[in-house]
Amino acid sequence: MTVKVGSRTVGDTTVVTLDGEINSTTSGGLQAQLLPYVRDHSQVLIDLTGVSYVSSAGLRTLLIVHRHAQQAEARIVLAGLSEEVRFVMSATGFLDFFKIAEDLDAELERAGG
């Protein structure tokens, strides 16, 4: 199993779309694919609409991306969280690390895309 990663640029924002499960099998490869999008002062919107499950390994990957973004003074926004993904992130305190957008298009408009 893999996580499909797609990207597009909208204005100054890179939208990274993920599709699949983020688990111990997929998280290492996903991390390697996500980190290049996090550059100095970049804006990255990660669309999780297609992600139905995030394991602890997946949370660790998102935390590494968050820390990388802090060092690069980049902005990471997560959008499209399913109920299950939101519950896992809430229960583990991970929602506190990220800005969460309820609506992808509204967030892109707000970001100037």
C-alpha positions as CSV (number, residue, x, y, z in Angstrom):
1,M,0.0,0.0,0.0
2,T,1.2,3.5,-0.8
3,V,0.0,7.1,-0.2
4,K,-0.5,8.9,-3.5
5,V,0.9,12.4,-3.4
6,G,-0.1,15.1,-5.8
7,S,0.8,18.8,-5.8
8,R,-0.2,22.0,-7.5
9,T,0.7,25.6,-6.9
10,V,-2.1,28.1,-6.3
11,G,-0.7,31.6,-5.9
12,D,2.0,31.5,-3.2
13,T,0.6,28.2,-1.8
14,T,1.6,24.7,-2.6
15,V,-1.3,22.3,-2.3
16,V,-0.2,18.8,-1.5
17,T,-2.9,16.2,-1.9
18,L,-2.6,12.9,-0.1
19,D,-4.6,9.8,-0.9
20,G,-4.4,6.5,1.1
21,E,-3.5,5.4,4.6
22,I,-0.6,6.9,6.5
23,N,0.8,4.0,8.5
24,S,4.1,2.4,9.4
25,T,4.4,1.0,5.9
26,T,3.8,4.3,4.1
27,S,5.0,7.0,6.5
28,G,8.7,6.9,5.7
29,G,8.2,7.3,1.9
30,L,5.6,10.0,2.6
31,Q,8.0,12.0,4.8
32,A,10.6,11.9,2.0
33,Q,8.0,13.2,-0.4
34,L,6.6,16.0,1.9
35,L,9.8,17.6,3.2
36,P,10.9,19.1,-0.2
37,Y,7.7,21.1,-0.3
38,V,8.6,22.8,3.0
39,R,11.1,25.5,2.0
40,D,12.0,28.8,3.7
41,H,8.9,31.0,4.2
42,S,6.8,28.7,2.1
43,Q,3.1,28.1,2.5
44,V,2.0,24.5,2.2
45,L,-1.6,23.3,2.4
46,I,-1.8,19.5,2.9
47,D,-5.2,18.2,1.7
48,L,-6.0,15.1,3.7
49,T,-9.5,14.5,2.2
50,G,-8.3,11.2,0.7
51,V,-6.7,10.0,3.9
52,S,-8.9,7.6,5.9
53,Y,-6.4,6.5,8.6
54,V,-3.3,7.9,10.3
55,S,-1.3,5.6,12.7
56,S,1.2,6.7,15.3
57,A,3.9,6.4,12.6
58,G,1.9,8.8,10.4
59,L,1.5,11.2,13.3
60,R,5.3,11.1,13.7
61,T,5.7,11.9,10.0
62,L,3.4,14.9,10.4
63,L,5.3,16.1,13.5
64,I,8.6,15.9,11.6
65,V,7.1,18.0,8.8
66,H,5.8,20.5,11.4
67,R,9.3,20.8,13.0
68,H,10.9,21.2,9.6
69,A,8.4,24.0,8.8
70,Q,9.2,25.7,12.1
71,Q,12.9,25.7,11.3
72,A,12.2,27.0,7.7
73,E,9.7,29.6,9.0
74,A,7.1,28.0,6.7
75,R,3.4,27.8,7.2
76,I,1.7,24.4,7.2
77,V,-2.1,24.1,7.0
78,L,-4.0,20.8,7.1
79,A,-7.4,20.6,5.3
80,G,-10.0,17.9,4.7
81,L,-9.6,15.9,7.9
82,S,-12.0,13.0,8.2
83,E,-13.8,12.4,11.5
84,E,-11.4,9.5,12.3
85,V,-8.3,11.4,11.5
86,R,-9.5,14.5,13.4
87,F,-10.3,12.3,16.4
88,V,-6.9,10.7,16.4
89,M,-5.1,14.0,16.1
90,S,-7.3,15.6,18.7
91,A,-6.9,12.7,21.2
92,T,-3.1,12.9,20.9
93,G,-2.8,16.7,21.0
94,F,-1.6,16.9,17.4
95,L,-4.3,19.4,16.4
96,D,-2.4,22.0,18.5
97,F,0.6,21.8,16.2
98,F,-1.2,22.7,13.0
99,K,-3.6,25.2,11.6
100,I,-6.6,23.3,10.5
101,A,-8.7,24.5,7.6
102,E,-12.3,23.4,7.4
103,D,-12.6,24.1,3.7
104,L,-9.8,23.8,1.2
105,D,-11.1,26.4,-1.3
106,A,-11.9,29.0,1.5
107,E,-8.4,28.6,2.9
108,L,-6.8,29.1,-0.6
109,E,-8.8,32.3,-1.0
110,R,-7.8,33.5,2.4
111,A,-4.1,32.7,1.6
112,G,-4.4,34.8,-1.5
113,G,-4.4,31.9,-4.0
